Every structure is written in structure tokens, then in C-alpha cells.
Amino acid sequence: MFWWILACGGEPPSDAHLYQQGLQTGECGEIREEDYRDDCFLMTAQKRPKDPCGGIHSERLRGECWFQVAEKRRDASLCKKAGEFQEDCALHLLSSSFGTSVIKGTRPGEHEAEIEVKIKEAGLDPSDPRPWSAYYRWVLGGIRPLDRSLCRAVTDPMRQEACLQTGIAAYNDLLNYARDTQTFPCPKGSPLPKLLLYAPDPELDAVIAGRTDLCP
């Protein structure tokens, strides 16, 4: 009798059940709870090539969805649909493109006309230092030992400053890695490992001196 009641109607499936089912099929519209429904649409966006994020009610979550779709498809033109994440989306895709678009061995000041075009194509403003910082992080990251003096070859003052400041930020990241992996040589003043070597640079000397978290 119990199974007959279920077959004739009975209790409707729970949202938890519909959610799990939706993750498999991409059909999330029957879920009653909005948060469940939105999350289901977000998690299954790639199953809907024509309108991947259309079912999401939350504006913020819909923007996050378009960010993910743009990243998956490697299509920066979709970032304009990402709402509050539009610039983050464009910067992320631009940064990740440098691995294939920037010639190995490039130095600051080289190929910057082409990079300016790429920045514009990503929907970003070339007068904004952030995309240039992303570019210089990639370029400086391929130079060992790190040499911020190469930034002096950049003729545009804003870009040159972005390059110099990015070099400091990138070196701090290397110091964080050395701290977390306990590979920074203590006490300070000991010879640096290859990863942390840099060309003579008083500002980087000051960075190390000011980092009180590197040695116990």
C-alpha cells in the first residue's frame, strides 16, 4: 500500500533530492529553495552551452557563474556579463594568456604595443596599472636572478612604476613561499638559495630586513 501511495502522488521529492538529481542532469528549475536552485544552476552551467547562467536569480552568483564560464571557454568577451566580477574576470584571463602569448625571454619594455592591444581586447583600460602589473609579474617571474633594474627600460612612467612595484610584490611572494616551506636561510644574512637571488637592489634589501616573520 505504501509504494502504491507514492506512485499515485505522495510526498513530492525533497529539494535535497532534486538538487542531487539536478547536478547530474543540469535540470535545476524544479528546486523550490532559491539558494539550492541557484547553486545547482551554478554547478551545472557548463551543461547549458546556450544560456549557462540564465537560471540563477542572485545577481552576485550569476556574475560568478559568467566568470567561471569565461574562464572555462577562454573567452574574455564573456567577462562583460560577470557583473561585479567583470574586471577580475578580464584580468584573470589576460594574466593566464601570457603563458602562450608572451615570448620566452621577454624583458620589460619589449613588445608592449602588442600587450596594449591585448589589454584592450580583454576589455581593460591600458591607462590602468593593474593589467600592466600582471604583465610585468609574468615577465619578471621568468628572470633569474630577479632584476628590477630592467624596469628602467620601460619609457612610460606609469608602466615603469607598475613594473618596479610588481617586482617588490613578486619578491615578497617568493619570501612567503620560502617562509612557509622553511627554506629561508636563517639567521638573516646567510647566503640566499637560488630562488631568492636578486640583482643588487637596496629596496629588496630593505624588504628582507623588514620581514620579521622569516626567521623564528
Backbone as CSV, one residue per row, in Angstrom:
resi,resn,N_x,N_y,N_z,CA_x,CA_y,CA_z,C_x,C_y,C_z
1,MET,0.838,-1.198,0.000,0.000,0.000,0.000,0.881,1.261,0.000
2,PHE,1.987,1.270,0.764,2.871,2.417,0.864,3.451,2.786,-0.498
3,TRP,3.924,1.799,-1.219,4.505,2.068,-2.539,3.442,2.548,-3.517
4,TRP,2.203,2.047,-3.363,1.111,2.481,-4.249,0.790,3.957,-4.017
5,ILE,0.834,4.397,-2.755,0.576,5.800,-2.420,1.636,6.694,-3.052
6,LEU,2.902,6.259,-2.957,3.977,7.036,-3.545,3.809,7.142,-5.054
7,ALA,3.416,6.025,-5.673,3.251,6.004,-7.126,2.116,6.918,-7.567
8,CYS,1.123,7.094,-6.726,-0.031,7.910,-7.097,0.145,9.387,-6.735
9,GLY,1.194,9.715,-6.138,1.413,11.120,-5.770,2.316,11.192,-4.566
10,GLY,1.742,11.008,-3.377,2.530,11.016,-2.148,3.281,12.318,-1.965
11,GLU,4.327,12.254,-1.172,5.146,13.434,-0.890,6.017,13.778,-2.099
12,PRO,6.105,15.051,-2.466,6.971,15.434,-3.577,8.438,15.241,-3.179
13,PRO,9.315,15.089,-4.152,10.742,14.924,-3.839,11.263,16.138,-3.070
14,SER,12.155,15.896,-2.150,12.739,16.982,-1.367,13.684,17.804,-2.245
15,ASP,13.950,19.017,-1.803,14.906,19.845,-2.531,16.284,19.197,-2.570
16,ALA,16.648,18.516,-1.482,17.948,17.849,-1.458,18.029,16.803,-2.560
17,HIS,16.933,16.070,-2.739,16.890,15.058,-3.798,16.939,15.715,-5.176
18,LEU,16.154,16.766,-5.357,16.123,17.461,-6.646,17.482,18.100,-6.951
19,TYR,18.140,18.560,-5.908,19.468,19.157,-6.090,20.464,18.120,-6.600
20,GLN,20.500,16.975,-5.940,21.416,15.913,-6.360,21.095,15.445,-7.775
21,GLN,19.827,15.358,-8.072,19.406,14.970,-9.413,19.812,16.038,-10.433
22,GLY,19.625,17.309,-10.054,19.975,18.410,-10.944,21.457,18.463,-11.256
23,LEU,22.298,18.104,-10.298,23.731,18.096,-10.546,24.101,17.115,-11.657
24,GLN,23.301,16.066,-11.787,23.558,15.071,-12.820,22.998,15.494,-14.168
25,THR,21.848,16.125,-14.161,21.142,16.401,-15.411,21.253,17.850,-15.876
26,GLY,21.537,18.755,-14.943,21.523,20.171,-15.272,20.143,20.793,-15.195
27,GLU,19.126,19.988,-14.849,17.756,20.479,-14.721,17.515,20.874,-13.268
28,CYS,17.565,22.164,-13.005,17.509,22.649,-11.618,16.255,23.464,-11.311
29,GLY,15.423,23.712,-12.305,14.302,24.628,-12.154,13.221,24.186,-11.200
30,GLU,13.141,22.891,-10.896,12.096,22.389,-10.000,12.450,22.554,-8.532
31,ILE,13.681,22.910,-8.223,14.105,23.080,-6.833,13.424,24.314,-6.256
32,ARG,12.773,24.160,-5.125,11.970,25.238,-4.555,12.822,26.279,-3.823
33,GLU,13.775,25.835,-3.039,14.622,26.734,-2.268,15.578,27.480,-3.206
34,GLU,15.534,28.817,-3.171,16.293,29.621,-4.142,17.794,29.388,-4.052
35,ASP,18.334,29.311,-2.828,19.777,29.117,-2.692,20.206,27.782,-3.293
36,TYR,19.439,26.736,-3.011,19.709,25.425,-3.598,19.655,25.508,-5.122
37,ARG,18.611,26.169,-5.623,18.388,26.236,-7.064,19.525,27.003,-7.757
38,ASP,19.882,28.155,-7.159,20.954,28.945,-7.750,22.267,28.178,-7.767
39,ASP,22.553,27.499,-6.661,23.809,26.750,-6.586,23.810,25.619,-7.607
40,CYS,22.681,24.985,-7.800,22.578,23.911,-8.776,22.852,24.444,-10.188
41,PHE,22.236,25.593,-10.517,22.476,26.202,-11.826,23.953,26.579,-11.995
42,LEU,24.564,27.083,-10.919,25.975,27.457,-10.979,26.859,26.242,-11.233
43,MET,26.594,25.172,-10.502,27.428,23.977,-10.594,27.285,23.259,-11.930
44,THR,26.203,23.501,-12.628,25.944,22.769,-13.876,25.938,23.691,-15.091
45,ALA,26.505,24.886,-14.954,26.462,25.871,-16.038,27.024,25.318,-17.344
46,GLN,28.078,24.516,-17.241,28.715,24.009,-18.465,27.830,23.029,-19.226
47,LYS,26.773,22.545,-18.595,25.851,21.634,-19.278,24.858,22.387,-20.169
48,ARG,24.857,23.735,-20.083,23.906,24.539,-20.855,24.679,25.515,-21.732
49,PRO,25.150,25.095,-22.874,26.019,25.951,-23.699,25.360,27.230,-24.190
50,LYS,24.043,27.247,-24.399,23.390,28.427,-24.955,23.107,29.505,-23.907
51,ASP,22.702,29.119,-22.736,22.371,30.082,-21.678,22.824,29.505,-20.344
52,PRO,24.131,29.458,-20.115,24.663,28.719,-18.961,24.254,29.274,-17.606
53,CYS,24.029,30.578,-17.507,23.799,31.203,-16.201,22.411,31.820,-16.079
54,GLY,21.564,31.593,-17.068,20.272,32.271,-17.111,19.320,31.925,-15.992
55,GLY,19.450,30.757,-15.391,18.504,30.351,-14.352,18.848,30.867,-12.969
56,ILE,19.956,31.564,-12.820,20.414,31.998,-11.499,19.758,33.318,-11.128
57,HIS,19.097,33.343,-9.977,18.380,34.547,-9.534,19.315,35.562,-8.900
58,SER,20.248,35.112,-8.070,21.164,36.015,-7.373,22.083,36.707,-8.385
59,GLU,22.093,38.024,-8.368,22.929,38.779,-9.302,24.408,38.488,-9.069
60,ARG,24.808,38.416,-7.819,26.213,38.150,-7.495,26.634,36.759,-7.978
61,LEU,25.782,35.763,-7.716,26.106,34.399,-8.116,26.084,34.262,-9.639
62,ARG,25.194,34.996,-10.295,25.159,34.969,-11.761,26.453,35.546,-12.336
63,GLY,26.964,36.614,-11.709,28.238,37.164,-12.144,29.369,36.170,-11.955
64,GLU,29.362,35.478,-10.820,30.377,34.455,-10.566,30.286,33.343,-11.613
65,CYS,29.062,33.008,-11.982,28.847,31.975,-12.985,29.481,32.376,-14.315
66,TRP,29.222,33.608,-14.762,29.794,34.055,-16.038,31.313,34.129,-15.970
67,PHE,31.855,34.460,-14.802,33.308,34.434,-14.608,33.831,33.024,-14.879
68,GLN,33.185,32.037,-14.291,33.621,30.653,-14.461,33.473,30.190,-15.907
69,VAL,32.376,30.580,-16.538,32.157,30.185,-17.925,33.209,30.826,-18.834
70,ALA,33.485,32.114,-18.612,34.503,32.804,-19.407,35.863,32.141,-19.243
71,GLU,36.182,31.750,-18.000,37.457,31.085,-17.738,37.514,29.731,-18.445
72,LYS,36.439,28.978,-18.351,36.404,27.653,-18.966,36.530,27.740,-20.485
73,ARG,35.879,28.717,-21.083,35.882,28.856,-22.540,37.033,29.710,-23.052
74,ARG,37.806,30.279,-22.134,38.906,31.161,-22.506,38.405,32.295,-23.386
75,ASP,37.300,32.904,-23.004,36.642,33.928,-23.805,36.428,35.180,-22.961
76,ALA,37.337,36.149,-23.102,37.263,37.363,-22.284,36.042,38.204,-22.613
77,SER,35.448,38.014,-23.797,34.269,38.806,-24.149,33.088,38.487,-23.236
78,LEU,33.105,37.323,-22.592,32.022,36.947,-21.681,32.151,37.629,-20.326
79,CYS,33.313,38.207,-20.044,33.519,38.856,-18.753,32.584,40.041,-18.561
80,LYS,32.132,40.649,-19.644,31.235,41.799,-19.509,29.898,41.404,-18.897
81,LYS,29.605,40.102,-18.848,28.378,39.615,-18.229,28.586,39.251,-16.758
82,ALA,29.806,39.417,-16.276,30.150,38.922,-14.936,29.853,39.922,-13.827
83,GLY,29.114,40.988,-14.136,28.696,41.926,-13.090,29.860,42.503,-12.320
84,GLU,29.815,42.413,-11.006,30.857,42.991,-10.162,32.205,42.299,-10.347
85,PHE,32.202,41.137,-10.991,33.447,40.403,-11.211,34.043,40.668,-12.595
86,GLN,33.481,41.634,-13.331,33.891,41.860,-14.719,35.393,42.136,-14.838
87,GLU,35.905,43.067,-14.045,37.321,43.404,-14.152,38.204,42.278,-13.657
88,ASP,37.818,41.625,-12.565,38.598,40.490,-12.067,38.655,39.386,-13.116
89,CYS,37.545,39.160,-13.763,37.465,38.147,-14.811,38.423,38.485,-15.952
90,ALA,38.360,39.736,-16.420,39.205,40.154,-17.534,40.686,40.094,-17.165
91,LEU,41.028,40.536,-15.952,42.420,40.486,-15.511,42.924,39.048,-15.400
92,HIS,42.060,38.180,-14.904,42.445,36.780,-14.762,42.720,36.139,-16.113
93,LEU,41.830,36.367,-17.064,42.006,35.765,-18.379,43.208,36.371,-19.106
94,LEU,43.397,37.675,-18.948,44.567,38.308,-19.549,45.843,37.703,-18.975
95,SER,45.916,37.595,-17.648,47.108,37.055,-16.984,47.399,35.636,-17.434
96,SER,46.361,34.829,-17.505,46.570,33.427,-17.868,46.937,33.257,-19.335
97,SER,46.670,34.289,-20.161,47.022,34.192,-21.582,48.509,34.432,-21.829
98,PHE,49.196,35.039,-20.872,50.597,35.383,-21.087,51.473,34.146,-21.244
99,GLY,51.031,33.024,-20.689,51.827,31.802,-20.804,52.041,31.358,-22.235
100,THR,51.094,31.680,-23.099,51.219,31.285,-24.506,51.486,32.468,-25.433
101,SER,51.180,33.689,-24.977,51.299,34.839,-25.874,52.593,35.629,-25.690
102,VAL,53.260,35.488,-24.556,54.487,36.241,-24.302,55.685,35.374,-24.651
103,ILE,56.564,35.914,-25.482,57.748,35.180,-25.924,58.693,34.957,-24.749
104,LYS,59.178,33.744,-24.621,60.113,33.427,-23.538,61.352,34.314,-23.644
105,GLY,61.777,34.851,-22.522,62.945,35.720,-22.505,62.628,37.188,-22.696
106,THR,61.340,37.513,-22.810,60.944,38.912,-22.960,61.366,39.722,-21.737
107,ARG,61.792,40.929,-21.977,62.198,41.834,-20.908,61.223,43.001,-20.825
108,PRO,61.141,43.654,-19.672,60.291,44.845,-19.567,60.647,45.857,-20.653
109,GLY,59.611,46.451,-21.236,59.809,47.420,-22.296,59.713,46.833,-23.689
110,GLU,59.706,45.504,-23.786,59.634,44.850,-25.092,58.197,44.426,-25.396
111,HIS,57.831,44.503,-26.680,56.536,44.011,-27.179,55.337,44.681,-26.502
112,GLU,55.518,45.886,-25.975,54.440,46.483,-25.183,53.300,47.026,-26.040
113,ALA,53.572,47.317,-27.314,52.476,47.727,-28.206,51.498,46.572,-28.390
114,GLU,52.045,45.368,-28.534,51.183,44.187,-28.671,50.411,43.909,-27.386
115,ILE,51.070,44.109,-26.245,50.401,43.888,-24.959,49.284,44.900,-24.761
116,GLU,49.493,46.136,-25.194,48.440,47.145,-25.077,47.208,46.731,-25.871
117,VAL,47.424,46.144,-27.042,46.291,45.648,-27.838,45.562,44.544,-27.083
118,LYS,46.318,43.630,-26.476,45.702,42.536,-25.724,44.902,43.059,-24.532
119,ILE,45.419,44.097,-23.894,44.707,44.684,-22.760,43.366,45.246,-23.216
120,LYS,43.376,45.935,-24.351,42.136,46.492,-24.886,41.175,45.381,-25.291
121,GLU,41.692,44.329,-25.911,40.843,43.215,-26.330,40.188,42.522,-25.144
122,ALA,40.854,42.573,-23.989,40.294,41.972,-22.773,39.232,42.862,-22.135
123,GLY,39.025,44.055,-22.711,38.037,44.975,-22.155,38.576,45.814,-21.017
124,LEU,39.898,45.941,-20.926,40.527,46.698,-19.856,41.137,47.986,-20.407
125,ASP,41.427,48.898,-19.510,41.940,50.212,-19.875,43.475,50.202,-19.802
126,PRO,44.177,50.475,-20.901,45.649,50.488,-20.872,46.243,51.541,-19.947
127,SER,45.444,52.534,-19.534,45.948,53.529,-18.586,45.837,53.054,-17.142
128,ASP,45.256,51.880,-16.934,45.132,51.261,-15.617,46.407,50.458,-15.348
129,PRO,47.102,50.678,-14.243,48.351,49.943,-13.986,48.158,48.454,-13.719
130,ARG,46.947,48.032,-13.381,46.758,46.633,-12.982,47.065,45.622,-14.090
131,PRO,46.563,45.814,-15.324,46.932,44.842,-16.353,48.423,44.847,-16.664
132,TRP,49.054,46.008,-16.558,50.498,46.062,-16.773,51.238,45.341,-15.650
133,SER,50.736,45.480,-14.436,51.344,44.752,-13.324,51.270,43.246,-13.559
134,ALA,50.131,42.789,-14.080,50.002,41.360,-14.390,51.021,40.942,-15.438
135,TYR,51.235,41.800,-16.430,52.206,41.504,-17.477,53.628,41.466,-16.907
136,TYR,53.990,42.471,-16.107,55.351,42.518,-15.575,55.600,41.404,-14.562
137,ARG,54.565,40.991,-13.870,54.735,39.847,-12.959,55.155,38.617,-13.749
138,TRP,54.539,38.429,-14.909,54.891,37.275,-15.745,56.313,37.422,-16.287
139,VAL,56.627,38.617,-16.795,57.944,38.838,-17.395,59.050,38.725,-16.345
140,LEU,58.901,39.425,-15.224,59.928,39.382,-14.186,60.048,37.994,-13.579
141,GLY,58.929,37.260,-13.561,58.962,35.909,-12.999,59.829,34.958,-13.798
142,GLY,60.113,35.300,-15.062,60.960,34.452,-15.893,62.420,34.847,-15.864
143,ILE,62.768,35.835,-15.042,64.141,36.329,-14.973,64.770,35.902,-13.653
144,ARG,65.868,35.177,-13.732,66.596,34.759,-12.540,68.067,35.080,-12.727
145,PRO,68.701,35.766,-11.772,68.060,36.300,-10.568,67.141,37.476,-10.902
146,LEU,66.186,37.727,-10.035,65.258,38.826,-10.238,66.040,40.144,-10.365
147,ASP,65.671,40.925,-11.370,66.407,42.163,-11.625,65.417,43.282,-11.935
148,ARG,65.068,44.047,-10.921,64.114,45.139,-11.113,64.707,46.288,-11.915
149,SER,66.025,46.364,-12.024,66.626,47.460,-12.795,66.218,47.393,-14.259
150,LEU,65.802,46.232,-14.726,65.349,46.092,-16.111,64.090,46.919,-16.366
151,CYS,63.357,47.248,-15.300,62.153,48.064,-15.453,62.480,49.462,-15.962
152,ARG,63.734,49.891,-15.827,64.113,51.231,-16.274,64.030,51.357,-17.786
153,ALA,63.953,50.230,-18.480,63.821,50.265,-19.938,62.411,50.644,-20.373
154,VAL,61.457,50.609,-19.451,60.078,50.995,-19.753,59.999,52.511,-19.770
155,THR,59.612,53.085,-20.893,59.654,54.542,-21.038,58.440,55.244,-20.443
156,ASP,57.301,54.595,-20.423,56.101,55.218,-19.863,56.218,55.238,-18.338
157,PRO,56.093,56.413,-17.694,56.294,56.494,-16.241,55.351,55.610,-15.436
158,MET,54.073,55.580,-15.812,53.120,54.742,-15.066,53.495,53.280,-15.176
159,ARG,53.845,52.849,-16.374,54.182,51.435,-16.570,55.488,51.092,-15.851
160,GLN,56.451,52.020,-15.895,57.715,51.765,-15.216,57.491,51.579,-13.721
161,GLU,56.674,52.442,-13.125,56.387,52.313,-11.696,55.645,51.021,-11.397
162,ALA,54.713,50.646,-12.286,53.999,49.374,-12.116,54.978,48.210,-12.137
163,CYS,55.969,48.272,-13.037,56.977,47.216,-13.129,57.803,47.136,-11.853
164,LEU,58.277,48.293,-11.377,59.108,48.320,-10.169,58.347,47.806,-8.947
165,GLN,57.100,48.247,-8.782,56.309,47.816,-7.633,55.928,46.338,-7.742
166,THR,55.692,45.884,-8.955,55.373,44.467,-9.158,56.563,43.597,-8.784
167,GLY,57.773,44.086,-9.069,58.965,43.339,-8.680,59.042,43.143,-7.179
168,ILE,58.688,44.174,-6.418,58.681,44.054,-4.957,57.617,43.053,-4.503
169,ALA,56.420,43.177,-5.082,55.334,42.252,-4.712,55.702,40.818,-5.047
170,ALA,56.314,40.622,-6.223,56.701,39.270,-6.633,57.773,38.705,-5.697
171,TYR,58.687,39.552,-5.250,59.729,39.062,-4.342,59.144,38.726,-2.975
172,ASN,58.198,39.513,-2.527,57.522,39.168,-1.276,56.824,37.817,-1.377
173,ASP,56.255,37.523,-2.532,55.631,36.215,-2.725,56.662,35.098,-2.607
174,LEU,57.856,35.316,-3.166,58.917,34.316,-3.051,59.339,34.148,-1.593
175,LEU,59.407,35.243,-0.866,59.749,35.160,0.556,58.671,34.415,1.336
176,ASN,57.413,34.648,0.990,56.325,33.924,1.656,56.469,32.423,1.426
177,TYR,56.794,32.060,0.195,56.972,30.631,-0.119,58.133,30.048,0.694
178,ALA,59.253,30.785,0.737,60.407,30.300,1.493,60.084,30.181,2.979
179,ARG,59.334,31.149,3.501,58.920,31.076,4.917,58.043,29.858,5.170
180,ASP,57.037,29.662,4.302,56.078,28.579,4.521,56.704,27.207,4.347
181,THR,57.724,27.117,3.496,58.391,25.824,3.277,59.653,25.696,4.128
182,GLN,59.884,26.702,4.979,61.044,26.726,5.880,62.355,26.587,5.112
183,THR,62.433,27.259,3.968,63.654,27.231,3.159,64.381,28.576,3.160
184,PHE,63.849,29.563,3.910,64.585,30.818,4.032,65.765,30.582,4.962
185,PRO,66.969,30.996,4.546,68.161,30.724,5.360,68.243,31.638,6.584
186,CYS,68.227,31.053,7.728,68.328,31.803,8.972,69.647,31.471,9.652
187,PRO,70.258,32.432,10.352,69.781,33.800,10.559,69.906,34.637,9.286
188,LYS,69.226,35.771,9.271,69.325,36.671,8.122,70.779,37.030,7.871
189,GLY,71.110,37.142,6.603,72.491,37.419,6.223,73.186,36.191,5.698
190,SER,72.575,35.011,5.893,73.117,33.782,5.328,72.925,33.801,3.816
191,PRO,73.738,33.055,3.075,73.589,33.027,1.616,72.176,32.596,1.214
192,LEU,71.625,33.305,0.236,70.268,33.023,-0.213,70.253,31.850,-1.179
193,PRO,69.195,31.039,-1.158,69.056,29.981,-2.169,68.804,30.599,-3.540
194,LYS,68.958,29.794,-4.574,68.850,30.273,-5.955,67.530,30.987,-6.199
195,LEU,66.444,30.457,-5.643,65.124,31.039,-5.874,65.030,32.478,-5.400
196,LEU,65.790,32.838,-4.361,65.669,34.154,-3.742,66.752,35.140,-4.175
197,LEU,67.615,34.732,-5.071,68.676,35.632,-5.519,68.101,36.789,-6.324
198,TYR,68.727,37.934,-6.217,68.310,39.099,-6.994,69.513,39.984,-7.276
199,ALA,69.397,40.776,-8.354,70.446,41.736,-8.682,70.511,42.789,-7.583
200,PRO,71.679,43.430,-7.397,71.796,44.437,-6.338,70.625,45.405,-6.343
201,ASP,69.960,45.520,-5.178,68.709,46.281,-5.123,68.464,46.687,-3.672
202,PRO,68.770,47.939,-3.309,68.574,48.394,-1.922,67.138,48.225,-1.429
203,GLU,66.172,48.373,-2.319,64.773,48.239,-1.883,64.447,46.804,-1.499
204,LEU,64.989,45.841,-2.219,64.760,44.439,-1.842,65.556,44.080,-0.598
205,ASP,66.735,44.712,-0.431,67.464,44.532,0.836,66.578,44.962,2.005
206,ALA,65.899,46.094,1.821,65.042,46.627,2.879,63.828,45.735,3.103
207,VAL,63.335,45.117,2.032,62.197,44.203,2.168,62.570,43.046,3.088
208,ILE,63.723,42.436,2.841,64.164,41.314,3.681,64.366,41.774,5.122
209,ALA,65.025,42.922,5.275,65.301,43.437,6.631,64.012,43.702,7.403
210,GLY,62.973,44.129,6.698,61.736,44.461,7.370,60.796,43.298,7.613
211,ARG,61.131,42.121,7.061,60.260,40.959,7.249,60.635,40.252,8.539
212,THR,59.863,40.439,9.570,60.158,39.835,10.876,59.616,38.415,10.990
213,ASP,58.922,37.946,9.946,58.298,36.620,10.004,59.132,35.539,9.344
214,LEU,60.306,35.871,8.819,61.073,34.904,8.038,61.856,33.913,8.897
215,CYS,62.328,34.384,10.052,63.121,33.527,10.937,62.459,33.483,12.326
216,PRO,62.535,32.352,12.987,61.922,32.242,14.325,62.529,33.248,15.304
